[in-house]
Amino acid sequence: MGRVVFLLGCLLAALPAAAQQNGLEGRIGKARIAVSALRDDVLRVRIGPEGTLPPDESWAALPGPRRASAPVRQTGRWSFETQSLAVRIDPDSGALSVADKSGRSILSGLDGWRKDGMGFRVDLKLGAEAHIFGLGDKMGPLDRRGRLFSLWNTDAFRFQESTDPLYKSIPFFLGLENGKAFGLFLDNSWRSVFDFGASRPDQLSFGADNGPIDYYIFAGPEPKAVLEAYGWLTGTPALPPLWAFGFQQSRYGYENDSVVREVANHLRRDKIPADVIWFDINVLDRNRAFTTDPERFADFPRLVSDLDAMGLKSVVITDLHLAAELGYSPYDSGMAGDHFIKTEDGSLFIGRVWPGPSVFPDFSRAETRKWWGGLYEDLYDGTGVAGFWNDMNEPSLFKVPGKTMPPEVRHRIADPGFAPRIAPHAEMHNVYGQLNSRATYEGLLALQPDRRPFVMTRASFAGGQRYAVTWTGDNSSSWNHLRLSTPQLLSLGLSGFAFAGDDLGGFIGTPSPELLTQWIELGMYNPIARDHSEWRSARQEVWVHGPEQEDLRRRAIEGRYRQMPYIYGLAEEAARTGIPMMRPLFLEFPAPIDGEPLDLLAPNEFMWGEALLVAPSPWPESPEAYKVVLPPGDWYDYASGRKLAEAPTITPAAGILPVYVRAGSIIPSQPLVQSTGETPAGPLTLDIYPGPNCHGSVYADDGTSLAYKRGAYFRQLFTCGPDREGAWHLDLGAPQGSFFPWWHAMRVRFHADQEVIETMVADPVESQRITLTSALSKQ
């Protein structure tokens, strides 16, 4: 069947739209369209080409937000206004146009929507100055303009710069034009396509192979407002335990108990701070999830306990494919509960993966997710494993076309948010990994209701940030993959996954000493910092290339641990607001420079929170010097604390990662520890870098439980500025929350032009004003 263009105005005359309390609904031709205001700055668009709106169901959007309502004022039969927006539908073509009250066009349709086989496409105008960011797990430059992308979760082993699609499908993007932002989220789990001017330079189009036309528009205009609105709709990321932000050591594979103990002892002997050791499939008995090998790991509970005593948590892989063999407990209980995916004829679907012939849970069933979560009891409650890793959950299969399930395989949806029905795998494929991690997260929460679950997932969908952290998959030990890691992680952060990392040093291949060192240094400014490699490559622990490289790597890791109060504050902010820890420059500095977003002028630079600018070389393997691009305002060198007179020029080398501090920042830090479970010995330090709107904060809680949601946290805001006589003072705000932090004293360091002025504060958790100096009236 050829491509059929479906211009609604050509079928029947438009019928008057019915005004709704929060929008409008009506028919254009035989199609029905509904546009509703969920908030003054968030719209939902639903279209039923055959006259019936799609069901109000979603694996991604939360029920409360997607059914929220903001009052509107009708301005015509096919138009209305919110307090912020003007919305109009062309009654002839069905094209939707959205503008703000200043007249800025946020979104302008071309010919409404059109059928494309069993699916659809929506065409929008793409402004000449517009830039596009997002879609989550994508390779290449941060700006997506001029490219076409497919969303279909794929085991992309040996992926490279041009590889598409990858492991995750996040059909959300952010547009930025002349410093003003908008966002769009397509809530459709089928294979989808986004064309950002690749086919026509002035056209943005998106669509899916099948399924509902159901999308959301976020008006901004600030980029942060778009991300906060997306987080409101699909959920903000779950706050992991504090130890998840420490350094993590992993390998496929540590082949037995002795090797793991040697790695742990080496970390502690060389005083390399670390919090986690990961166990890949080598730990499993015949590659079977929820088991341990009885010979190579004869006493796994004792190993976990001994590591925990050293301040090292254990994370264990639990792939979702289960060996199809009687006597294997997860298979037996899954068969008894009818929890596995079926073929079209109702027989059990079996595919080959690591354990051999395997079955696959049908996570679209709430009872199956509950059963899956219960499988963790022995490892979580009995053995003391701290977290779990859901890998291969695209789902990935061996020796079949496309490396996944056939599209006609059946899922039996039985979930409180959905009408019961049979769905083909083609519909469920992109959400399968998300539902796997959801089942794990909810299962761990059911087993220990007041303990924060830690789940790592490879595949996911929009909304999956509510259940798991993620990483970029099987990257390579190459300079190009080091360079590309930054835009990939920034894109994930812009798409909800604020807690993401990559395999430091690269998973495939063996890094040179300089590559591994630079990668670890950069990785200390990633949300998740895990060194991971495959069995066919050489070992790449911190110490493998001798004392000189080890010292550089240790120094970088120590810097992360000293910075932990700042890092944990960023993590809590991300969990509360959806604003990522690792940020593109435009998120803090949206105003264009010479007509372009600042990120296009400074490739690979990024913000670590709002205060720190990380400026690696755009070509890290090159010895050529490069000039750092500083955003507007004054900046300080983080290493020396000195104010910069101009943007510096840097010669790339291991041991040199330029980091700069935004003037007006107050950054907390702590004495060095060997793990986040160790209480720092000494005061909390506040470094003040004077400048406009001088402020900062510190956050703490117990790091493991959910008590922070009940008020058991500590948050203190800081401000700093000169009085009329020119004397600078620091104001410690009133503490918030009921938790009492570890520090009993505070060292304040004020970075003046030519000196650092220090003072100690005896009662740092009390609201008070501290005079710093009267000699800086020119600051």
C-alpha positions in Angstrom: 0.0 0.0 0.0 1.5 3.3 -1.0 1.8 6.4 1.1 -1.6 8.1 1.4 -1.7 11.8 2.1 -4.6 12.5 4.4 -5.5 16.2 4.3 -8.5 16.4 6.5 -10.1 19.4 4.9 -10.4 17.5 1.7 -12.9 14.9 3.1 -15.7 16.8 4.8 -16.4 20.4 5.9 -15.2 21.1 9.4 -17.9 21.0 12.0 -17.8 23.7 14.7 -15.6 22.8 17.6 -17.2 22.3 21.0 -15.8 24.5 23.7 -14.4 22.7 26.7 -13.5 24.1 30.1 -9.9 23.6 29.3 -9.8 23.7 25.5 -11.8 22.5 22.5 -12.9 19.3 20.8 -14.4 18.9 17.3 -14.5 17.2 13.9 -12.6 18.1 10.8 -13.7 15.8 8.1 -14.2 12.4 9.7 -11.4 12.9 12.2 -11.8 14.1 15.7 -9.4 16.5 17.4 -9.1 17.6 21.0 -6.7 20.2 22.3 -6.6 20.8 26.0 -4.6 23.0 28.4 -3.2 20.9 31.2 -1.4 24.0 32.6 -1.2 27.5 31.2 2.1 26.5 29.5 1.3 22.8 28.7 -1.0 21.6 25.9 -2.2 18.1 25.0 -3.2 17.2 21.4 -5.2 14.1 20.6 -6.4 13.2 17.2 -8.6 10.3 16.0 -8.4 10.1 12.2 -11.4 7.7 12.1 -13.6 9.8 14.4 -12.7 8.4 17.8 -10.1 9.8 20.1 -7.3 7.4 21.2 -7.7 5.9 24.6 -6.4 8.0 27.5 -3.6 5.5 28.3 0.1 5.9 28.8 3.2 4.1 30.0 5.0 7.4 30.2 2.8 10.3 31.2 1.5 10.3 34.8 -2.2 10.0 35.2 -2.6 13.2 37.3 -0.7 15.6 35.0 -2.1 14.2 31.8 -5.7 14.7 33.1 -5.0 18.1 34.6 -7.0 21.1 33.5 -6.3 24.8 33.2 -9.1 27.3 32.5 -9.2 28.8 29.0 -11.0 31.6 27.2 -12.6 30.8 23.9 -11.6 33.3 21.2 -13.4 31.6 18.3 -14.9 28.4 17.1 -11.5 26.9 16.7 -9.3 28.9 19.0 -8.8 29.7 22.7 -6.3 31.3 25.1 -4.7 30.4 28.3 -3.0 33.0 30.5 0.1 32.3 28.6 -0.8 31.0 25.1 -3.0 31.6 22.1 -4.1 28.4 20.3 -5.7 28.1 16.9 -6.7 25.2 14.6 -7.1 25.7 10.9 -10.6 24.3 10.2 -9.7 23.4 6.6 -6.4 21.6 7.1 -6.4 20.8 10.9 -3.0 22.5 11.3 -2.4 23.6 14.9 -0.7 26.9 15.7 0.5 28.0 19.2 1.9 31.4 20.1 2.6 33.1 23.4 1.0 36.4 24.4 3.9 38.4 23.0 3.2 37.0 19.6 6.2 34.5 19.5 5.3 31.5 17.4 5.9 28.4 19.5 4.6 25.9 17.0 3.0 26.3 13.6 1.5 23.4 11.6 1.8 22.9 7.9 -1.0 20.6 6.7 -2.2 19.2 9.9 -1.4 15.5 9.9 -1.4 12.8 7.3 -1.7 9.1 7.1 1.4 7.1 6.3 0.6 3.4 5.8 -0.9 2.3 9.1 0.8 5.2 10.8 0.8 9.0 10.6 3.1 12.0 10.2 2.7 15.5 11.6 4.5 18.3 9.8 5.5 21.6 11.5 7.3 24.7 10.3 11.0 24.7 11.4 12.2 28.3 12.0 15.3 29.4 10.2 17.1 30.1 13.5 15.7 27.0 15.4 18.0 24.4 16.9 16.8 21.0 18.2 18.0 19.0 21.2 16.9 15.8 22.9 15.6 12.4 21.8 17.7 10.9 24.6 20.0 8.1 23.6 21.4 9.5 20.3 24.9 9.8 18.9 26.5 12.8 17.1 26.4 16.5 17.8 24.1 17.8 20.5 22.1 19.9 18.0 19.8 17.5 16.0 18.9 20.0 13.3 19.4 18.7 9.7 19.2 15.0 10.8 16.6 12.2 10.8 16.2 9.7 13.7 14.4 6.5 14.3 13.3 5.4 17.7 13.4 1.6 18.1 15.3 0.1 21.1 18.2 -1.7 19.7 21.2 -3.7 21.0 23.7 -1.6 19.2 26.9 -3.4 20.0 29.9 -1.6 18.5 27.8 1.5 17.8 29.6 4.4 16.2 28.9 8.1 15.5 26.4 7.4 12.7 24.6 4.5 14.4 20.9 4.9 14.8 18.8 3.8 16.6 20.3 2.9 19.9 19.2 1.4 23.2 16.5 3.9 24.4 13.5 5.6 22.8 12.7 9.0 24.3 10.3 10.8 21.8 10.8 14.2 23.4 12.7 17.1 22.1 13.4 20.7 23.0 13.6 23.5 20.4 15.6 26.7 20.9 15.2 29.7 18.7 16.7 33.1 19.5 17.0 32.1 23.2 13.4 31.0 23.5 12.5 27.4 24.1 9.6 25.0 23.5 9.3 21.2 23.9 7.3 18.4 22.3 6.6 14.9 23.5 5.0 12.2 21.3 3.3 9.7 23.6 3.4 6.7 21.2 5.4 3.5 21.9 5.5 2.2 18.3 8.6 2.7 16.1 8.7 6.5 15.5 10.6 8.8 13.2 11.7 12.4 13.8 12.9 14.5 10.9 14.5 17.8 12.0 14.9 19.4 8.5 16.7 16.5 6.8 14.1 16.1 4.1 13.1 19.8 3.9 15.2 22.5 5.7 12.1 24.4 6.7 10.1 21.4 8.0 10.1 19.4 11.2 8.0 16.3 11.1 7.4 13.4 13.4 5.3 10.3 13.3 4.9 6.6 14.1 4.3 3.3 12.3 0.9 2.9 14.2 -0.7 3.9 17.4 -2.2 7.1 18.8 -1.7 10.7 17.7 -1.2 11.9 21.2 1.4 14.6 21.9 2.2 17.4 24.3 3.5 20.9 23.8 5.6 22.7 26.4 5.7 26.4 25.9 8.8 27.5 27.9 10.0 30.0 27.1 13.0 29.3 29.3 14.7 26.0 28.6 14.5 25.0 32.3 10.8 25.7 32.2 10.4 23.2 29.4 12.4 20.5 31.3 10.5 21.1 34.5 7.2 20.8 32.6 8.3 17.5 31.0 9.4 16.2 34.4 6.0 17.2 35.8 4.3 15.2 33.1 6.5 12.1 32.9 8.0 12.2 36.4 11.3 13.3 37.7 14.1 10.8 38.2 14.1 8.7 41.4 16.8 9.8 43.8 19.4 7.0 44.1 21.2 6.3 47.3 24.2 8.5 48.0 26.7 5.7 47.2 25.5 5.7 43.6 27.4 9.0 43.1 30.7 7.5 44.2 33.3 5.9 41.9 32.3 2.4 40.7 34.4 -0.4 39.4 33.2 -3.1 37.0 34.3 -5.6 34.4 32.8 -8.3 32.2 34.1 -10.2 33.9 35.6 -10.7 37.3 35.8 -14.4 36.9 35.7 -15.6 40.6 35.7 -14.6 44.2 39.5 -14.2 44.5 39.6 -11.7 41.6 36.9 -9.5 43.1 38.6 -9.5 46.5 41.9 -8.6 44.8 40.2 -5.6 43.1 38.6 -4.5 46.3 41.8 -4.8 48.3 43.8 -2.9 45.6 41.3 0.0 45.8 41.7 0.3 49.5 45.4 -0.4 49.6 46.1 2.3 47.0 43.6 4.7 48.7 41.5 5.0 45.6 38.1 6.2 46.8 35.3 3.9 45.6 31.8 2.8 46.5 30.7 0.0 44.3 31.9 -3.2 42.6 29.7 -4.6 39.9 29.0 -8.2 39.0 28.4 -9.0 35.4 27.1 -12.4 34.1 30.3 -14.1 35.2 28.8 -14.3 38.7 25.8 -16.3 37.5 25.3 -20.0 37.4 25.2 -20.9 33.7 24.3 -17.2 32.9 21.0 -17.6 34.8 19.5 -14.6 36.5 19.0 -14.7 40.3 21.7 -17.4 40.7 25.4 -17.4 41.6 28.0 -19.8 40.4 28.5 -22.4 43.2 32.1 -23.0 42.3 33.6 -19.7 41.3 31.5 -17.8 43.9 31.1 -20.5 46.5 30.1 -18.2 49.4 28.6 -15.2 47.7 26.8 -13.8 50.8 30.1 -13.7 52.7 31.8 -11.9 49.7 29.0 -9.3 49.7 29.3 -8.9 53.4 33.1 -8.5 53.3 32.9 -5.9 50.6 30.2 -4.0 52.5 32.6 -4.0 55.5 35.1 -2.3 53.2 32.6 0.4 52.2 32.0 -1.3 48.8 28.4 -2.0 47.7 27.6 -4.9 45.4 25.5 -4.5 42.2 24.5 -7.7 40.4 23.2 -8.2 36.9 19.7 -9.7 36.4 18.9 -10.1 32.7 15.2 -10.5 32.0 15.6 -13.6 29.8 15.1 -16.7 31.9 16.4 -20.2 31.0 13.5 -22.3 29.7 14.3 -25.4 31.8 12.3 -27.2 34.5 14.0 -27.1 37.9 15.2 -23.5 37.4 13.0 -21.7 40.0 12.2 -18.5 38.1 11.1 -20.5 35.1 9.0 -22.9 37.2 7.2 -20.1 39.1 6.8 -18.0 35.9 5.2 -20.9 34.2 2.9 -21.6 37.1 1.8 -18.0 37.1 1.5 -17.8 33.3 3.9 -14.8 33.2 5.7 -15.3 29.9 5.2 -13.8 26.4 3.3 -16.0 23.9 3.3 -16.3 20.1 0.4 -15.7 17.9 -0.9 -19.2 18.3 -0.7 -19.0 22.1 2.4 -21.1 22.5 5.3 -20.0 24.6 7.7 -17.7 22.9 11.3 -19.0 23.2 14.4 -17.1 22.0 18.1 -17.8 22.4 20.2 -15.5 24.7 23.0 -16.0 27.2 21.5 -19.0 29.1 20.4 -20.7 25.8 16.7 -21.2 25.0 14.9 -18.6 27.1 11.5 -17.2 28.0 10.6 -13.6 28.5 8.3 -12.0 31.2 5.3 -10.1 29.9 5.8 -6.9 31.9 2.7 -5.4 30.5 0.8 -7.4 33.1 0.8 -5.9 36.6 0.8 -9.4 38.2 3.9 -10.3 36.2 5.8 -7.2 37.3 4.9 -8.1 40.9 6.1 -11.7 40.4 9.3 -10.5 38.9 10.0 -8.1 41.8 9.6 -10.9 44.2 12.4 -12.9 42.6 14.9 -10.4 44.1 14.1 -11.5 47.7 17.0 -13.9 48.2 19.6 -11.5 46.7 18.3 -8.3 48.2 17.1 -9.4 51.6 19.1 -12.6 52.0 22.5 -11.8 50.5 22.6 -8.0 51.0 23.2 -7.0 47.4 22.7 -3.2 47.2 21.5 -2.8 43.6 20.6 -4.5 40.4 21.4 -4.1 36.7 18.8 -4.8 34.0 20.8 -5.5 30.9 19.8 -6.9 27.4 16.3 -5.5 27.9 15.6 -4.0 24.4 15.0 -7.0 24.4 18.1 -8.4 22.8 18.1 -11.9 21.2 20.8 -13.9 19.5 20.8 -15.2 15.9 17.5 -13.7 14.7 16.8 -10.8 12.3 16.8 -7.4 14.0 18.3 -9.1 17.2 14.9 -8.9 18.9 11.5 -10.5 19.2 9.3 -10.8 16.0 6.9 -7.9 15.8 3.8 -10.2 15.9 4.7 -11.8 19.3 1.8 -11.1 21.7 1.7 -9.2 25.0 -1.4 -9.5 27.2 -1.9 -6.0 28.7 -3.4 -6.3 32.1 -2.6 -3.1 34.0 -4.8 -0.7 36.0 -4.1 2.1 33.6 -5.2 0.2 30.5 -8.1 -1.6 29.1 -7.2 -5.3 28.9 -6.2 -6.3 25.4 -3.7 -8.2 23.3 -0.9 -6.0 21.9 1.8 -7.0 19.3 5.4 -6.7 20.3 5.7 -3.9 17.6 3.7 -1.8 20.0 5.4 -2.9 23.3 9.0 -3.2 22.1 10.1 0.4 23.0 8.5 0.2 26.5 9.7 -3.3 27.3 12.9 -2.2 28.9 11.1 0.6 30.9 8.6 -1.9 32.2 11.4 -4.3 33.1 13.1 -1.7 35.2 9.8 -0.6 36.7 9.1 -4.2 37.8 12.6 -4.3 39.4 12.2 -0.9 41.1 8.8 -1.6 42.4 9.8 -5.1 43.5 12.7 -3.8 45.6 10.5 -1.2 47.1 8.0 -3.8 48.1 10.7 -5.9 49.7 12.2 -3.0 51.7 9.6 -0.1 51.6 11.9 2.6 53.2 15.1 1.8 51.2 15.9 3.6 48.0 16.1 1.1 45.2 19.1 1.3 42.8 18.4 -0.1 39.3 20.5 0.4 36.2 18.8 -0.2 32.9 20.1 -0.3 29.3 16.9 0.1 27.4 14.0 2.4 28.4 11.3 4.8 27.2 10.1 8.2 28.3 9.1 8.1 32.0 11.7 5.4 32.7 13.7 7.9 34.7 11.2 7.2 37.5 12.6 3.7 38.0 16.2 3.5 37.0 19.5 5.2 36.2 21.1 4.4 32.8 24.3 4.3 30.8 25.1 4.7 27.2 25.7 1.0 26.4 28.5 -0.8 24.7 30.8 2.0 23.7 34.4 1.7 22.4 37.8 2.6 23.8 38.5 5.3 21.3 39.2 9.0 21.4 36.1 9.6 19.3 33.8 7.9 21.8 35.4 9.9 24.6 34.5 13.1 22.7 31.0 11.8 21.9 30.2 10.8 25.4 29.5 14.4 26.4 26.7 15.2 23.9 25.2 11.8 24.5 25.0 12.3 28.2 23.8 15.8 27.9 21.0 14.6 25.6 20.0 11.9 28.1 19.8 14.6 30.8 17.7 16.8 28.6 15.4 13.8 28.1 14.6 13.1 31.7 17.5 10.7 32.5 19.5 13.0 34.8 21.3 10.1 36.3 23.4 8.6 33.5 26.9 7.6 32.7 29.0 5.8 30.2 31.6 3.0 30.5 34.7 5.0 31.4 37.6 4.0 29.3 35.3 2.3 26.8 33.7 -1.1 27.0 35.0 -2.6 23.7 38.8 -2.5 23.1 41.7 -1.4 25.2 42.4 2.2 26.0 45.8 3.7 26.0 47.1 5.1 29.3 46.4 8.7 28.2 42.9 7.8 27.0 41.9 6.1 30.2 43.2 8.9 32.3 41.4 11.6 30.4 38.2 9.6 30.4 38.3 9.0 34.1 39.0 12.7 34.7 36.0 13.7 32.5 33.9 11.0 34.1 34.2 12.5 37.5 31.9 15.2 36.1 29.3 12.7 34.9 26.3 11.8 37.1 27.3 8.1 37.2 31.0 7.3 37.2 31.6 3.6 36.4 34.8 2.1 34.9 33.6 -0.9 32.9 35.2 -3.1 30.2 34.6 -6.4 28.4 36.5 -9.7 28.9 38.2 -9.6 25.5 40.0 -6.3 26.4 42.9 -5.7 28.7 42.1 -4.8 32.3 41.5 -1.1 32.9 41.3 -0.5 36.6 42.8 2.8 37.9 46.2 1.3 38.6 46.9 -0.7 35.4 49.3 1.7 33.7 51.7 2.3 36.5 52.1 4.9 39.3 52.2 8.1 37.3 48.8 7.4 35.5 47.4 6.0 38.7 48.2 9.2 40.6 46.5 11.3 38.0 43.4 9.1 38.1 43.3 9.0 41.9 43.6 12.7 42.1 40.6 13.1 39.8 38.5 10.6 41.8 39.5 12.3 45.1 38.3 15.6 43.6 34.8 14.0 43.1 34.7 12.8 46.7 35.7 16.2 48.0 33.0 17.8 45.8 30.3 15.3 47.1 28.2 17.9 49.0 27.8 19.9 45.8 27.2 16.7 43.7 24.6 15.4 46.0 22.8 18.7 46.1 22.7 18.6 42.2 21.3 15.1 42.4 18.5 16.1 44.8 17.7 19.1 42.7 17.4 16.8 39.6 15.1 14.4 41.5 13.0 17.4 42.7 12.8 19.4 39.5 13.9 17.4 36.5 16.8 19.8 35.8 19.8 17.6 35.0 23.1 17.6 36.9 25.1 17.7 33.7 23.8 20.6 31.6 24.3 22.1 28.1 25.4 25.7 28.3 22.1 27.0 26.9 20.3 25.7 29.9 22.1 28.3 32.0 22.8 30.8 29.3 20.0 30.6 26.7 20.7 34.0 25.0 22.3 33.4 21.6 25.8 34.6 20.8 26.1 35.8 17.2 22.8 34.2 16.6 23.8 30.7 17.8 23.3 28.8 21.0 26.5 29.0 23.1 27.0 25.2 22.9 27.6 25.4 19.1 30.4 27.8 19.7 31.9 25.7 22.5 31.6 22.0 21.5 31.9 19.6 24.5 31.9 22.3 27.1 29.1 21.8 29.7 27.8 23.0 33.0 28.1 20.8 36.1 25.1 22.3 37.9 24.7 26.1 37.6 28.1 27.0 39.1 30.8 24.9 37.4 31.9 25.0 33.7 33.8 21.9 32.5 35.8 22.6 29.3 37.5 19.5 27.8 39.1 19.8 24.5 36.8 19.4 21.5 39.4 17.0 20.1 41.0 15.4 23.2 43.4 13.2 21.2 45.0 16.3 19.5 48.0 18.1 21.1 46.7 21.3 19.5 45.9 24.1 22.0 42.3 25.3 22.1 40.8 28.4 23.6 38.1 28.0 26.2 34.8 29.7 25.4 33.5 31.4 28.6 29.8 32.3 28.9 28.9 35.9 29.7 30.0 37.2 33.1 33.1 36.7 35.3 34.8 33.4 35.9 37.3 31.9 38.3 39.7 29.0 37.8 38.5 26.2 39.9 42.0 24.7 40.5 43.7 27.9 41.7 40.6 29.9 42.8 41.8 33.0 40.9 39.6 35.2 38.9 40.2 35.1 35.1 41.1 38.2 33.2 40.3 36.5 29.9 39.3 33.2 28.4 42.4 30.9 28.8 44.1 28.8 26.1 44.6 25.1 27.0 47.0 22.5 25.7 45.3 19.1 26.1 47.1 16.5 28.3 46.3 13.9 30.8 46.0 15.5 34.2 44.6 18.8 32.8 40.8 19.1 32.7 39.9 22.8 32.8 37.1 23.6 35.2 35.8 27.2 35.9 33.5 28.7 38.5 30.8 31.2 37.7 31.2 34.4 39.6 28.5 34.7 42.3 28.7 31.0 43.3 29.0 29.4 46.7 30.2 25.8 46.5 30.3 23.3 49.4 32.9 20.7 49.7 34.2 18.2 52.3 37.3 16.5 53.6 38.4 13.4 51.6 36.9 10.1 52.4 37.4 6.6 50.8 33.7 6.0 50.4 30.4 7.9 50.8 29.6 5.7 53.8 32.6 7.2 55.7 31.9 10.3 57.8 34.2 13.1 56.8 36.6 14.2 59.5 36.6 18.0 59.6 34.5 20.9 58.7 32.3 21.5 55.7 33.9 24.1 53.5 32.2 26.9 51.6 34.1 28.5 48.8 32.7 31.9 47.8 33.5 33.3 44.4 32.1 36.9 44.7 29.9 38.2 41.9 26.3 39.2 41.1 23.5 37.3 42.8 26.0 35.5 45.0 24.3 32.3 46.3 24.6 28.6 46.9 23.1 25.8 49.0 23.9 22.5 50.7 21.7 19.5 51.0 22.1 16.3 53.1 20.0 13.3 54.2 20.7 9.8 55.4 21.7 8.8 51.9 19.8 5.5 51.9 16.2 5.7 53.0 13.1 7.5 51.7 12.8 9.5 55.0 13.8 12.6 53.1 10.3 12.5 51.5 8.9 12.9 55.0 11.0 15.9 55.9 14.1 14.1 57.2 16.6 16.1 55.2 18.8 19.2 55.7 18.8 22.1 53.3 20.5 25.4 53.9 20.6 28.3 51.4 23.5 30.8 51.4 23.7 34.3 50.0 26.7 36.7 49.9 27.2 40.3 49.1 28.6 43.7 50.1 27.0 46.1 52.4 27.0 49.9 51.9 30.5 50.3 53.4 31.8 47.6 51.0 32.2 44.9 53.7 31.3 41.5 52.3 29.1 39.2 54.4 27.8 35.7 54.1 24.2 34.9 55.2 23.5 31.4 56.3 19.7 30.8 55.8 17.5 29.1 58.3 17.9 25.3 58.0 15.1 23.4 56.4 14.1 19.8 57.3 14.6 17.7 60.4 17.8 15.9 59.5 21.1 16.9 61.3 24.1 16.7 58.9 27.5 15.4 59.7 29.4 18.7 60.0 29.8 20.5 63.3 31.9 23.4 61.9 32.3 25.3 58.7 35.3 26.7 57.0 34.5 29.7 54.7 37.0 30.7 52.0 36.4 34.0 50.3 38.2 34.2 46.9 39.3 37.8 46.6 41.2 39.1 43.5 44.7 38.5 45.1 44.1 36.4 48.2 41.8 33.9 49.9 40.3 35.0 53.1 39.4 32.2 55.5 37.2 32.1 58.6 35.6 29.4 60.7 32.0 29.2 61.7 31.2 27.5 65.0 27.5 26.9 64.6 27.1 26.4 60.8 23.5 25.0 60.9 22.1 28.1 62.5 20.8 31.1 60.6 23.3 33.9 60.9 25.3 36.6 59.1 29.1 36.4 58.9 31.2 39.4 58.0 34.0 38.4 55.7 36.1 41.5 54.9 35.8 45.2 54.6 38.7 45.6 52.2 36.9 44.6 49.0 34.7 47.6 48.2 35.7 47.2 44.6 34.4 43.7 44.3 
